[in-house]
Amino acid sequence: MYQYQFNQQFPSGLADLCHREYQTGDYENAERHCMQLWRQDTTNTGVLLLLSSIHFQCRNFDKSATFSNLAIKQNPLLAEAYSNLGNVYKERHQLKEALDNYRTAVRLKPDFIDGYINLAAALVTAGEMEQAVQAYVSALQYNPDLYCVRSDLGNLLKALNRLDEAKFPDLCLSARNNNDLAFVIPFLLSNSDVNCVLYFGQRSMI
């Protein structure tokens, strides 16, 4: 989950309380305490993002979109705000708008794993399966340990009848854990997965 950054002027106890309440699903108290922080500084993007997420979880989509847009107004380069807004559009079945916001999010923050996951899920819903594969691959390039992403990508490749390539997500994890580049790179080359070849090549030089 995105770690919301609050201004240091806020009481650390109250900010921490907001996080704990949100993470434990106590959205009513999280919203109440977060509003206290927002009244102290209506421009703080961390507060705005958390309020957006709280209202999304409560399915108050209008309020969620409002706080996402307020965050974007304060910082037009804030990838997480576009991703939150994309979530609202996806729930409203406005897939074009959702995809536009998710793509903006990962363009602004190329290592935004949650953004790629959201983008991939929306692309699957839109029937854009090949693009969804690439979005999942992008997420795994930054963290091959993500079991849910590896599982979703493997299932998607199987659904596309690309059974050999469905082995790729687990190969990513195995190769990274064992540093077994000689094992995985020929497989990737045989499937023309240049992005992942480059990724493992970079990992070998770290």
Secondary structure as GFF3:
##gff-version 3
##sequence-region A 1 206
A	DSSP	alpha_helix	12	23	.	.	.	ID=ss1
A	DSSP	alpha_helix	27	40	.	.	.	ID=ss2
A	DSSP	alpha_helix	45	57	.	.	.	ID=ss3
A	DSSP	alpha_helix	61	74	.	.	.	ID=ss4
A	DSSP	alpha_helix	79	91	.	.	.	ID=ss5
A	DSSP	alpha_helix	95	108	.	.	.	ID=ss6
A	DSSP	alpha_helix	113	125	.	.	.	ID=ss7
A	DSSP	alpha_helix	129	142	.	.	.	ID=ss8
A	DSSP	alpha_helix	147	159	.	.	.	ID=ss9
A	DSSP	three_ten_helix	165	167	.	.	.	ID=ss10
A	DSSP	alpha_helix	168	178	.	.	.	ID=ss11
A	DSSP	alpha_helix	181	190	.	.	.	ID=ss12
A	DSSP	alpha_helix	194	204	.	.	.	ID=ss13
###
